[in-house]
Amino acid sequence: MQKTAKLICGLLTSSQPVSLIFYISAGKLVRQIDLGLKPAGNYQTTQRSIYWDGRNASGEQVVSGIYFYQIDAGDYTDTREMVILK
């Protein structure tokens, strides 16, 4: 069974290029996902949320631990914390 993490992006008031950047707690880059231009709308619903498959840039499953992810959408940037448990 493949595990995924649901990441709530929020509300985009206009079309924006969106990217997610994942880091381990020590600050090392794990993976960057460029989602391209996303239309304005609410990205808090299950259907429009962003899902991460828990893989690093090499396609390997990440280990349990504390991770940070940064959401970049135009002028909006937010960094959040998540815990991966296996």
C-alpha positions in Angstrom: 0.0 0.0 0.0 1.4 3.3 -1.0 1.3 6.1 1.6 0.7 9.7 0.7 0.6 12.9 2.7 -2.2 15.4 2.1 -0.9 18.9 2.0 -3.4 21.7 2.2 -2.4 24.6 0.0 -5.1 27.1 0.8 -6.8 29.7 -1.3 -5.3 31.1 -4.5 -6.9 34.5 -5.4 -5.4 34.4 -8.9 -3.7 31.9 -11.2 -0.2 31.3 -9.8 2.8 29.0 -10.4 2.9 26.6 -7.4 5.8 24.6 -6.1 6.5 22.5 -3.0 9.9 22.1 -1.5 10.6 19.4 1.1 13.4 19.5 3.6 14.6 17.3 6.5 14.7 18.9 9.9 18.4 19.7 9.4 17.6 21.8 6.4 18.8 19.4 3.6 16.6 19.4 0.5 14.6 16.2 0.0 12.6 17.0 -3.1 11.1 19.9 -5.1 7.8 19.4 -6.9 6.8 22.1 -9.5 3.1 21.9 -10.0 3.0 24.5 -12.7 0.3 27.2 -13.1 -2.7 26.6 -10.9 -6.0 28.4 -11.5 -7.5 30.6 -8.7 -9.6 28.6 -6.3 -9.8 26.8 -2.9 -7.2 24.1 -2.5 -8.4 23.1 1.0 -10.9 20.4 -0.2 -9.9 16.8 -0.5 -10.3 16.9 -4.3 -8.1 19.9 -4.8 -5.4 19.3 -2.1 -1.9 18.4 -3.1 -0.7 14.9 -2.3 3.0 13.9 -1.7 4.0 10.2 -2.2 6.7 10.4 0.5 9.5 9.9 -2.0 12.8 11.9 -2.3 14.2 13.3 -5.6 15.7 9.9 -6.4 12.3 8.2 -6.0 13.2 6.4 -2.7 10.8 6.4 0.2 11.8 8.8 2.9 12.5 7.5 6.5 10.4 8.4 9.5 11.2 11.8 10.9 10.4 15.5 11.0 10.1 17.2 7.7 9.4 20.7 6.6 7.6 21.7 3.4 7.5 25.1 1.8 4.6 26.1 -0.4 5.4 28.8 -3.0 2.6 30.3 -5.0 3.4 33.6 -6.6 3.9 36.2 -3.8 2.7 33.7 -1.1 5.2 31.5 0.7 4.4 29.3 3.8 6.6 26.7 5.6 4.9 24.0 7.6 6.1 21.0 9.6 5.0 17.3 9.2 6.0 14.1 10.9 6.4 10.9 8.9 5.9 7.7 10.9 6.2 4.2 9.4 
